[in-house]
Amino acid sequence: MLLSLAESQNHSWGYAQMRLLLALIVIIYLVGVGVVLSPTVRSTWDSEPASVLADRVVKALPDAFAWPVRAVHVFTGS
């Protein structure tokens, strides 16, 4: 009984670590998307109506979602 309790605690700790790692990856990814979208938002925030801002953000989303690919290309030089 005691051994199985220790094993279940180890599994719980492993799951908690994996969940933390996945949460950090998602947070970093979303922050990167925000960083890529920030110039678009800043350039249209005060000067354009909300519909234009939304349109430009929607058009910039594919590039924003692909920021990790561009980062790898920058680091590898390809």
Buried (B, 14 or more C-beta within 10 A) or exposed (E): EEEEEEEEEEEEEEEEEEEEEEEEEEEEEEEBBEEBBEEBEEEBEEEEEEEEBEEBBEEBBEBBBEBEEEEEEEEEEE
